[in-house]
Amino acid sequence: MPAKDANGARPTDDIVDVLIIGSGASGAAVAWSLAETRMKILCLEQGDWTRPTDFPTNGRDWEARRFGDFDISPNRRGRDTDYPVNDDNSPMKVANFNGVGGGTVLYTAHFPRMHPSDFRVRTLDGVADDWPVDYWTLEPYFAENDRIMGVAGLAGDPSYPAHEPPMPPVGLGRTGTRYAQAMNKLGWHWWASDIAVATTEYDGRAKCINLGHCTPGCAQGAKSSVDITYWPQALRAGVELRTRCRVREITTNEHGMASGVVYYDPNGVERFQPAEVVIVAANGIGTPRLLLNSASSRHPSGLANSSGLVGRNLMVHPWPQVYGYVDEEVDGDRGPMTLMWSKEFYETDRSRGFVRGYTLQFARGTGPANEAILSAAAGRLPWGREHHAVYRTLFYRSLRVGIACEDLPEEHNRVTLDPDLKDSHGIPAPRIDYTVSENTQRMMEHGIARGIEIMQAAGATKIFTPQPGVLNSPGHLLGTARMGTDPQRSVVNAWGRSHDVKNLFIVDGSIWVTSGGVNPTSTIQALALYIADNVKQRLANLFD
């Protein structure tokens, strides 16, 4: 077990006004927003800064490192700042990153917003629950976040309410032109994606120069990760950020209020950090893990868990992908990965056999090593005499359509504490129990069939669909501490405050009520800005 100080006591740090746990997409946004209050704000992050020189795209081995120290899975990455995750009982595997910037360091930077209908699924479709907020409440926060992050896109998409991305879109290139022509042939909607990548010089950042795919981090600084967007501004405004500080539990006082956290400092010393307000921004598995591990005699089932819903209703966006190969060279890895989307099948049409819908995401190919690894694993690249001849028909000739499926909440899909697995500080690891619902299964089958049609229309001669049980998913982590107006059916209220603990707030993807069929980062950050704004407006009676 980690040590206490030399005298065997737990050191206590100076009290802060606001303590934020986690420095990723939501933690950075809420820190930046609250900084204008001039309160004493501290963020504890269990990971570290990633220097631009550390990113794989600085070296020739960048593709190999995507499967090593920059893997999206903490179990494969295995850094000392990571915590293990038991996801054996789930076909969907966890993707996260523990460090300043969180998942934005390793995300693809695809930046769609939730749709207005996503907040009203009970009203519109009779499933799940409506959100206590709507698109129009969040719209100014979406716009503010687009400006701060730096989003490239094309105004006028008929599938969305009007909005104006601050930079022009990423070019379609050879790959996108193929997709666009195919979609035109089929008569289906498509549009240039909103992408958090600088296509022009923006806010002191250089524009994208197509170093390679964005997933293993952007050495150029063109990808909008929060370590280079929100955090520099928050730090200049006086927010303190301490790295390599792993929080074990949130403590409460005799009045039932959060009093601070117990954490381990970079030297492994157990410390107590007192705070007037605690804000959790640790993602959809890290947050329920922390709340469940904060059980006490006052909160025997975990902190903020009188509803019994902490950890339940996990949603992870099942994400099958259809591959096709054409007879001429296209872009490969030259350019940001995702370049356009289609919302043709986003809204509910019950004749399809399921409710809600999905986004079709159109991606470029990949680099030489990654193409070989993925194709060999999928069985389309043989070993032996034909290996090189077949590889030449695959390299820089691939198309890929991902089906981003809405994942409706089900209480049996959940995060609990593993009874045996622990991190390096002895804190119980999260355990994931998840099954794909029948509705989502039918949605995936429909999307895969449409992906095949797109590949055929694009002239692909070799088309590959997912193997059974292989979802190629990014594993978005949503819904495990949902928001709502009824304390018996939700964990936090309509502006992110715990129903049970009046000075405890949650701002990450765990507060989502439903998942939509889009990448979540844009909406996570808009919600964090909205909650921060509510805190600022209610400072005089914040705990009433």
C-alpha positions in Angstrom: 0.0 0.0 0.0 1.2 3.6 -0.7 2.8 5.3 2.3 1.8 8.1 4.6 4.3 10.7 5.5 7.4 10.1 7.5 5.5 10.5 10.8 2.8 8.0 9.9 0.2 10.7 9.5 -1.9 11.8 6.5 -0.8 15.3 5.5 -3.6 17.8 4.9 -3.2 20.4 2.2 -4.6 24.0 2.3 -8.3 24.1 1.6 -9.5 25.2 -1.9 -12.8 26.7 -3.0 -13.2 24.3 -5.9 -11.6 20.9 -6.4 -11.8 19.3 -9.9 -11.0 15.6 -10.3 -9.8 14.9 -13.9 -8.2 17.2 -16.5 -9.9 15.9 -19.7 -12.5 17.4 -22.0 -15.0 18.3 -19.2 -12.6 19.1 -16.4 -10.6 21.5 -18.6 -13.8 23.3 -19.8 -15.2 23.7 -16.3 -11.9 24.9 -14.9 -11.6 27.5 -17.6 -15.2 28.7 -17.1 -15.0 29.0 -13.3 -11.6 30.7 -13.4 -13.3 34.1 -14.0 -14.8 33.9 -10.5 -11.3 34.3 -9.0 -12.0 31.4 -6.6 -9.1 29.2 -5.6 -9.5 26.3 -8.0 -7.4 23.1 -8.0 -7.5 20.2 -10.5 -6.0 16.8 -9.5 -5.0 14.6 -12.5 -3.6 11.1 -12.0 -1.7 11.2 -15.3 0.9 13.7 -16.6 1.5 16.2 -19.4 2.4 14.8 -22.8 5.1 16.8 -24.4 4.8 17.4 -28.2 8.1 15.6 -28.6 6.7 12.5 -27.0 4.0 11.9 -29.6 4.5 8.9 -31.9 4.1 11.0 -35.1 7.6 12.4 -34.4 9.1 9.1 -35.3 9.0 6.3 -37.9 7.6 3.8 -35.4 4.4 5.9 -34.8 2.1 3.1 -36.1 3.7 0.5 -33.8 3.3 2.8 -30.8 -0.5 2.9 -31.4 -0.5 -0.6 -30.1 1.9 0.1 -27.2 2.3 3.2 -25.0 -0.2 5.2 -27.0 -2.9 2.5 -27.3 -6.4 3.6 -26.6 -6.9 0.7 -24.2 -5.5 1.3 -20.7 -5.0 -2.5 -20.3 -2.8 -2.7 -23.4 -1.1 0.7 -22.7 -0.3 -0.2 -19.1 1.4 3.0 -18.0 2.0 3.6 -14.3 -0.6 6.4 -14.5 -3.3 4.1 -15.9 -5.6 1.9 -13.9 -6.7 -1.6 -15.1 -10.2 -2.3 -16.3 -11.9 -5.7 -16.1 -13.9 -5.7 -19.3 -13.9 -9.4 -19.8 -17.7 -9.5 -19.6 -18.2 -7.1 -22.4 -17.9 -7.3 -26.1 -17.0 -3.6 -26.0 -13.6 -2.6 -24.7 -12.7 0.5 -22.8 -10.9 3.4 -24.4 -9.5 6.2 -22.3 -6.3 8.1 -21.6 -5.0 9.2 -18.2 -3.1 12.4 -18.5 -3.6 16.1 -19.0 -6.1 16.4 -21.8 -7.7 13.0 -21.1 -9.3 11.3 -24.1 -8.8 14.3 -26.3 -5.1 13.4 -26.5 -6.0 10.2 -28.4 -9.4 10.9 -30.0 -9.9 11.2 -33.7 -11.2 14.8 -33.2 -14.5 14.0 -35.0 -16.8 16.7 -33.5 -20.5 16.2 -34.1 -23.1 17.7 -31.7 -26.0 15.8 -30.3 -29.2 16.4 -32.3 -32.3 18.1 -30.8 -34.2 14.8 -31.0 -31.6 13.1 -28.8 -32.8 15.0 -25.8 -36.4 14.0 -26.2 -36.4 10.3 -27.0 -39.2 9.5 -24.5 -41.5 12.1 -26.0 -40.7 11.2 -29.6 -40.1 7.5 -29.5 -41.5 6.2 -26.1 -38.1 4.8 -25.0 -35.6 5.6 -22.2 -36.1 9.1 -20.7 -36.0 12.7 -21.9 -33.1 14.9 -20.7 -33.8 17.7 -18.2 -32.1 20.0 -20.7 -32.5 20.4 -24.4 -30.4 21.3 -27.5 -31.4 24.9 -27.4 -30.4 25.4 -23.8 -26.9 24.0 -24.8 -26.6 25.8 -28.1 -24.7 28.8 -26.9 -22.3 26.5 -25.1 -21.8 24.4 -28.2 -20.9 27.6 -30.1 -18.5 28.8 -27.3 -16.8 25.4 -27.2 -16.4 25.3 -31.0 -14.6 28.7 -30.8 -12.3 27.7 -27.9 -11.5 24.2 -29.3 -11.2 25.4 -32.9 -13.6 23.4 -35.0 -13.4 23.1 -38.8 -16.6 22.4 -40.7 -19.1 23.6 -43.3 -22.2 25.7 -42.4 -25.6 24.7 -43.9 -25.9 21.0 -43.1 -29.7 20.4 -43.4 -29.5 17.6 -40.8 -28.5 20.1 -38.0 -29.8 23.4 -36.7 -27.8 26.2 -38.2 -24.3 26.7 -36.8 -21.1 28.3 -38.1 -17.8 26.4 -37.5 -15.0 28.9 -37.1 -12.7 27.3 -39.7 -13.2 25.8 -43.2 -13.7 22.1 -43.5 -11.1 19.4 -44.0 -10.8 18.7 -47.7 -12.5 15.6 -49.1 -9.4 14.4 -51.0 -9.5 11.3 -53.2 -11.1 9.2 -50.5 -13.9 11.7 -49.7 -14.6 12.3 -53.4 -15.2 8.6 -53.8 -17.6 8.6 -50.9 -19.4 11.7 -52.0 -20.0 10.3 -55.5 -21.3 7.1 -54.0 -23.7 8.9 -51.7 -24.9 11.1 -54.6 -25.6 7.9 -56.7 -27.6 6.5 -53.8 -29.4 9.7 -53.2 -28.5 9.8 -49.5 -27.5 12.7 -47.2 -23.8 13.5 -46.7 -21.9 16.5 -45.4 -18.4 17.5 -44.5 -17.8 16.7 -40.9 -17.2 19.1 -38.0 -13.7 18.2 -36.9 -11.6 19.7 -34.1 -8.5 20.1 -36.3 -7.1 23.4 -37.4 -7.4 23.8 -41.2 -5.9 27.3 -41.0 -3.6 29.0 -38.4 -5.9 29.4 -35.4 -5.4 31.0 -32.0 -1.6 30.6 -32.2 -1.8 27.0 -33.4 -0.4 25.9 -36.8 -2.6 24.2 -39.3 -2.8 20.5 -40.0 0.0 19.2 -42.3 -1.2 15.6 -42.5 1.5 14.0 -40.3 -0.6 10.8 -40.1 -3.8 9.9 -38.3 -4.8 11.9 -35.3 -5.4 9.0 -32.9 -1.9 8.7 -31.4 -1.6 12.4 -30.6 -0.8 15.4 -32.8 2.8 16.5 -32.6 2.0 19.5 -34.8 -0.6 20.8 -32.3 -3.3 21.1 -35.0 -5.6 18.6 -33.3 -7.7 20.4 -30.6 -6.9 18.5 -27.4 -7.7 20.4 -24.3 -4.1 20.4 -23.0 -3.4 23.0 -25.8 -6.8 24.8 -25.9 -8.5 25.2 -22.5 -5.7 24.4 -20.1 -3.2 27.2 -21.1 -6.0 29.8 -20.7 -7.2 28.3 -17.4 -3.6 28.2 -16.0 -3.0 31.8 -17.0 -6.3 32.7 -15.1 -4.9 31.2 -11.9 -6.2 27.6 -11.8 -3.8 25.1 -10.3 -3.2 21.8 -11.9 -1.3 19.0 -10.1 -0.3 16.0 -12.1 0.4 12.4 -11.0 -2.1 12.7 -8.2 -4.5 9.8 -7.9 -7.7 10.3 -6.0 -8.9 7.4 -3.9 -12.1 8.6 -2.4 -14.3 11.6 -1.8 -14.9 12.3 2.0 -18.0 13.8 3.6 -18.4 15.6 6.9 -21.0 15.4 9.7 -23.4 17.6 7.7 -23.4 15.2 4.7 -21.4 17.6 2.6 -18.3 16.7 0.6 -15.3 17.8 2.6 -12.5 16.9 0.2 -10.6 13.9 -1.2 -8.0 11.4 -0.1 -5.3 11.1 -2.8 -1.8 9.8 -3.5 0.8 12.4 -4.5 3.6 11.7 -7.0 5.7 10.2 -4.2 3.0 7.8 -3.2 2.2 9.6 0.0 -1.5 9.5 1.0 -2.8 13.1 1.5 -6.0 14.9 2.2 -7.1 17.8 0.1 -10.0 19.7 1.7 -12.4 21.7 -0.6 -15.7 23.7 -0.4 -16.9 22.2 -3.7 -15.9 19.0 -5.4 -16.4 18.5 -9.2 -15.9 15.1 -10.7 -14.7 14.9 -14.3 -13.3 11.4 -14.4 -15.3 9.8 -17.4 -18.1 7.3 -17.5 -16.1 4.6 -15.7 -13.7 6.6 -13.6 -16.5 8.6 -12.0 -18.7 5.7 -10.8 -15.6 3.9 -9.7 -14.7 6.8 -7.5 -18.2 7.3 -6.1 -18.6 3.6 -5.3 -15.1 3.5 -3.7 -16.2 6.5 -1.5 -18.7 4.3 0.4 -18.9 5.1 4.1 -21.2 4.5 7.1 -23.2 7.5 5.9 -23.2 6.3 2.3 -23.0 2.5 2.5 -23.7 1.9 -1.2 -21.4 4.6 -2.5 -21.4 8.4 -2.5 -24.3 10.1 -4.3 -26.0 6.7 -4.7 -29.3 6.8 -2.9 -31.0 6.0 -6.2 -28.8 2.9 -6.7 -28.0 4.1 -10.2 -24.3 5.0 -9.8 -22.6 2.7 -12.3 -25.8 1.6 -14.1 -27.1 2.5 -17.6 -23.6 2.3 -19.1 -23.8 3.2 -22.9 -20.7 2.7 -25.1 -21.8 3.2 -28.8 -21.4 -0.1 -30.6 -19.5 0.8 -33.7 -19.2 -1.8 -36.5 -17.2 -0.9 -39.6 -17.4 -1.9 -43.2 -14.2 -2.0 -45.3 -13.9 -1.8 -49.0 -10.9 -1.7 -51.4 -10.8 0.1 -54.7 -8.7 -0.3 -57.8 -6.7 2.9 -57.5 -4.7 4.7 -54.8 -6.7 6.9 -52.5 -5.6 9.0 -49.5 -4.4 6.3 -47.0 -3.3 8.1 -43.8 -2.7 11.5 -45.5 -5.1 13.7 -43.7 -7.4 13.6 -40.6 -9.1 10.2 -40.3 -12.8 11.2 -40.5 -13.8 13.6 -43.2 -17.6 13.4 -43.7 -20.8 12.0 -42.2 -24.3 11.0 -43.2 -27.4 11.5 -41.1 -29.6 9.7 -43.6 -30.5 7.0 -41.0 -30.3 9.1 -37.8 -33.9 9.7 -36.9 -36.4 7.0 -36.0 -38.1 5.1 -38.8 -39.9 2.1 -37.2 -40.2 0.4 -40.6 -36.5 -0.4 -40.2 -37.2 -2.6 -37.2 -35.6 -0.5 -34.5 -36.0 2.9 -32.8 -33.5 5.8 -32.9 -30.7 5.6 -35.4 -27.0 6.0 -36.3 -24.5 8.2 -38.0 -22.5 6.9 -40.9 -18.9 8.1 -40.6 -16.6 8.1 -43.5 -12.9 7.5 -42.8 -9.7 7.6 -44.8 -7.4 4.5 -44.9 -4.4 4.0 -42.7 -0.7 3.7 -42.8 1.3 0.7 -44.1 2.0 -1.1 -40.9 -1.5 -0.6 -39.5 -3.0 -1.8 -42.8 -0.9 -5.0 -42.6 -1.8 -5.6 -39.0 -5.6 -5.1 -39.4 -5.8 -7.0 -42.6 -3.9 -9.9 -41.3 -6.0 -10.0 -38.1 -9.2 -9.9 -40.2 -8.0 -12.7 -42.5 -7.9 -10.7 -45.7 -4.1 -10.6 -45.9 -2.7 -14.2 -46.2 0.8 -15.3 -45.0 3.0 -17.1 -47.5 3.7 -16.7 -51.2 0.7 -14.5 -51.9 1.3 -12.1 -49.0 3.0 -9.2 -50.9 0.8 -9.5 -54.0 -2.4 -9.2 -51.9 -0.9 -6.5 -49.8 -0.3 -4.3 -52.9 -4.1 -4.5 -53.6 -4.9 -3.2 -50.1 -2.3 -0.6 -49.3 -3.6 3.0 -49.7 -6.7 1.6 -51.5 -9.0 1.2 -48.5 -12.4 2.9 -47.7 -14.0 2.5 -44.3 -17.5 3.4 -43.2 -18.2 3.3 -39.4 -21.7 2.9 -38.0 -22.1 5.0 -34.9 -25.1 3.4 -33.2 -27.2 5.0 -30.5 -27.0 2.8 -27.4 -30.1 3.1 -25.3 -29.7 2.9 -21.5 -30.3 -0.4 -19.7 -29.6 -0.8 -16.0 -27.9 -4.2 -16.3 -25.2 -2.6 -18.3 -23.0 -1.3 -15.5 -19.8 -0.4 -13.8 -18.9 -2.0 -10.4 -15.8 -2.4 -8.3 -13.8 -5.5 -9.1 -13.3 -7.7 -6.0 -9.8 -8.7 -7.0 -8.2 -6.4 -9.6 -6.6 -3.3 -8.2 -4.4 -0.4 -9.5 -0.9 0.3 -8.3 -2.2 2.2 -5.2 -4.4 -0.7 -4.2 -7.7 1.0 -5.3 -10.2 -1.5 -6.7 -10.4 -1.5 -10.5 -13.7 -1.0 -12.3 -15.5 -4.0 -13.7 -17.6 -3.7 -16.9 -20.7 -5.8 -17.5 -22.3 -5.0 -20.8 -24.4 -6.7 -23.5 -25.6 -5.3 -26.8 -29.4 -4.9 -26.8 -31.7 -6.4 -29.4 -32.6 -2.9 -30.7 -28.9 -2.0 -31.1 -28.2 -5.4 -32.8 -30.9 -4.7 -35.4 -29.6 -1.2 -35.9 -26.0 -2.5 -36.5 -27.3 -5.0 -39.0 -29.2 -2.3 -40.9 -26.1 0.0 -40.8 -23.8 -2.8 -42.1 -26.1 -3.4 -45.0 -26.1 0.3 -45.9 -22.3 0.3 -45.6 -22.1 -2.6 -48.2 -24.3 -0.6 -50.5 -22.0 2.5 -50.2 -18.9 0.4 -50.9 -20.6 -1.1 -54.0 -21.6 2.4 -55.2 -18.0 3.6 -54.5 -16.6 0.9 -56.8 -15.0 -1.3 -54.1 -14.2 -4.8 -55.4 -13.4 -6.3 -52.1 -15.8 -5.6 -49.2 -15.4 -6.9 -45.7 -17.9 -6.7 -42.9 -17.3 -7.2 -39.2 -16.8 -10.7 -37.9 -19.4 -11.8 -35.3 -18.8 -10.1 -32.0 -16.1 -7.8 -33.4 -17.4 -4.2 -33.2 -14.2 -2.2 -33.7 -15.5 0.2 -31.1 -14.0 3.3 -29.6 -15.9 2.5 -26.4 -17.4 5.8 -25.5 -18.3 5.9 -21.8 -21.7 7.4 -20.9 -24.6 7.3 -18.6 -23.4 5.9 -15.3 -24.4 8.9 -13.1 -27.3 10.2 -15.1 -29.0 13.6 -14.7 -32.7 14.1 -14.0 -35.2 15.9 -11.9 -36.3 12.8 -9.9 -33.7 11.8 -7.2 -35.0 8.3 -7.3 -34.3 8.0 -11.0 -31.1 10.0 -11.4 -27.8 10.8 -9.6 -27.5 14.6 -10.4 -30.0 17.3 -11.1 -30.6 19.3 -14.3 -27.4 21.3 -13.7 -25.0 18.6 -12.6 -25.4 18.8 -8.8 -25.7 15.6 -6.8 -29.2 15.1 -5.4 -27.6 13.6 -2.2 -24.5 15.8 -1.6 -25.2 19.5 -2.3 -21.6 20.6 -3.0 -20.7 17.7 -5.3 -21.0 18.1 -9.0 -20.4 15.8 -12.0 -19.6 17.2 -15.4 -18.4 14.3 -17.6 -20.1 11.8 -19.9 -21.5 9.8 -17.0 -24.4 12.3 -16.5 -25.8 11.5 -20.0 -29.4 10.3 -20.1 -29.2 8.8 -23.6 -26.2 8.4 -25.9 -27.3 9.7 -29.3 -25.5 8.3 -32.3 -22.5 10.6 -32.4 -19.1 11.0 -30.9 -19.7 12.6 -27.5 -16.9 15.1 -26.9 -18.6 18.2 -28.2 -21.7 17.6 -26.1 -19.7 16.6 -23.0 -17.9 20.0 -23.1 -21.1 22.0 -23.8 -22.7 20.4 -20.8 -19.6 21.2 -18.7 -19.8 24.8 -19.7 -23.5 24.9 -19.0 -23.0 23.4 -15.5 -20.2 25.9 -14.8 -22.4 28.7 -15.8 -25.1 27.5 -13.5 -22.6 27.4 -10.6 -21.5 30.9 -11.3 -25.1 32.2 -11.5 -26.1 30.4 -8.2 -23.0 31.2 -6.1 -25.1 33.0 -3.5 -27.3 30.0 -2.9 -25.4 27.2 -4.4 -26.1 24.6 -1.7 -29.8 25.5 -1.1 
